[in-house]
Every structure is written in structure tokens, then in C-alpha cells.
Amino acid sequence: KVFDKYALSIGLDMAKLAVDIKDPAIAKDIEADLISGTRSGVSSTPSFFINGKSVDFKPNNEFIKTTIESYLR
């Protein structure tokens, strides 16, 4: 599984992950986040919003810094 590889690479507790994946309360939280994101206009990950406006770009550190600074002026 590709997500298992990601989980291992960031040091997650695989036994806890296996339990959490089956937890209905966690599934409900994920569904609520998905609905909220969709309503907010999130269409991909990562998505960025600054001052309530969606910012569409291919992020790199300098571009992120410049974009954020321009929206904060």
C-alpha cells in the first residue's frame, strides 16, 4: 500500500494507524473535513487561501513568501 509507505517514512505508529483507519469517529471527522474543504473551494492538496482568496500556484519557498507578502499589503 502506498499510504503505508508514506506512514512509515514519517514514523507513524503502524499498529495505531491500523486501528484508527477502522474507527468510525475518525471516518466521520475526515468526511466533515472533506465537505468543509469542498465548500471552501479546495480542489487539490496542498491548497492555499490568503485573506479568504484561493491562491493557485506551484509552490516553492520564494514564491510562497512573495505571494503571501503581496496579499498582506
C-alpha positions as CSV (number, residue, x, y, z in Angstrom):
1,K,0.0,0.0,0.0
2,V,1.3,3.4,-1.0
3,F,0.0,5.1,2.1
4,D,1.7,2.6,4.4
5,K,5.0,3.6,2.8
6,Y,4.2,7.3,3.5
7,A,3.2,6.5,7.1
8,L,6.4,4.5,7.7
9,S,8.5,7.2,6.1
10,I,7.2,9.8,8.6
11,G,7.4,7.5,11.6
12,L,3.8,6.8,12.3
13,D,2.8,4.1,14.7
14,M,1.6,1.5,12.2
15,A,-0.4,-0.5,14.8
16,K,-2.3,2.6,15.9
17,L,-2.9,3.6,12.3
18,A,-4.4,0.2,11.6
19,V,-6.8,0.7,14.5
20,D,-7.6,4.3,13.6
21,I,-8.4,3.5,10.0
22,K,-11.3,1.4,11.2
23,D,-12.6,3.9,13.8
24,P,-16.0,5.3,12.7
25,A,-15.4,8.6,14.7
26,I,-12.2,9.3,12.7
27,A,-14.0,8.5,9.4
28,K,-16.7,11.0,10.4
29,D,-14.1,13.7,11.1
30,I,-12.4,13.0,7.8
31,E,-15.8,13.2,6.0
32,A,-16.6,16.6,7.7
33,D,-13.2,17.9,6.7
34,L,-13.7,16.8,3.1
35,I,-17.2,18.5,3.0
36,S,-15.8,21.7,4.5
37,G,-12.9,21.8,2.1
38,T,-15.2,21.2,-0.9
39,R,-17.5,24.0,0.3
40,S,-14.5,26.3,0.7
41,G,-13.3,25.7,-2.9
42,V,-10.4,23.3,-2.1
43,S,-9.8,21.2,-5.2
44,S,-6.4,19.7,-4.5
45,T,-3.7,19.3,-1.9
46,P,-2.0,21.4,-1.0
47,S,-4.4,24.3,-1.4
48,F,-3.7,27.8,-0.2
49,F,-6.0,30.6,0.8
50,I,-4.9,34.0,1.8
51,N,-7.4,36.5,3.2
52,G,-10.2,34.2,2.0
53,K,-8.9,34.1,-1.6
54,S,-7.7,30.9,-3.2
55,V,-4.1,31.1,-4.4
56,D,-3.3,28.8,-7.3
57,F,0.4,28.2,-7.8
58,K,3.1,25.6,-7.9
59,P,4.7,26.3,-4.5
60,N,8.4,26.9,-3.8
61,N,9.7,28.7,-0.8
62,E,10.4,32.0,-2.6
63,F,7.1,32.1,-4.4
64,I,5.2,31.3,-1.3
65,K,6.9,34.1,0.6
66,T,6.4,36.6,-2.2
67,T,2.8,35.7,-2.7
68,I,1.9,35.8,1.0
69,E,3.7,39.2,1.4
70,S,1.8,40.6,-1.6
71,Y,-1.6,39.5,-0.2
72,L,-0.8,41.0,3.2
73,R,-0.1,44.5,1.9
